[in-house]
Amino acid sequence: SVRQEPILPVRSTYQPEKVPDIVSLQKTASKEEEEEEIVRSSYQPEKIPDIAALQKTAPKDDIKPVVSKKFVFVQHIYNHGAQNFVVLNLKSSVYKPVQLPKPKKLGTRATWITEENNPPTSGIDARREREEREKKEREREERERKEREKKERERAERERAERERIEQEDDERREQERFEQEEYEHEESERVERERSQRLREQKEADN
């Protein structure tokens, strides 16, 4: 269940003619502020809806806290003596009176209120941030993929070099064994021949 904000009464001393002209203020705003998408106010005091009724019927996604951890866009700050009435730019157009720290000037320009006083994230900025995050994620995945492929190539190269080294050692060992076998057979053949010649000489001498 959504925690309901207390509804603070609007003082009877409120005078509509003292509401600042947001359109005139926007014309004099800097280009940078215009790019922040300051919304023209359509505030009409008599059309402030019943907050409790709205909260009961509004979809859960449309109910926003007065001050979120990110930001709340304030279209107007109206001065009701000690009470500040804030018009929030929400999807469900819920108007909530809230108690604010007293600014230097009240009701003079459209104001951003954030916990860290950071600039807002508009719909366009949010899309750009999302695209930037997705781009960075794709780049990170691409770097990781290339790194994996590089390591795989290096591993395959090491294995190939090891196989070639073992094959070369086997070839050299077989060649050495073949040479030693031929050497042995040659020496054995000479020994057999010498023994045969020796027997023939001895036989010939015995016959004489």
Secondary structure, 3 states (H helix, E strand, C coil): CCCCCCCCCCCCCCCHHHCCCHHHHHHHCCHHHHHCCCCCCCCCHHHCCCHHHHHHHCCHHHCCCCCCCCCEEEEEEEEECCEEEEEECCCCCCCEECCCCCCCCCCCCCEEECCCCCCCCCHHHHHHHHHHHHHHHHHHHHHHHHHHHHHHHHHHHHHHHHHHHHHHHHHHHHHHHHHHHHHHHHHHHHHHHHHHHHHHHHHHHHHC
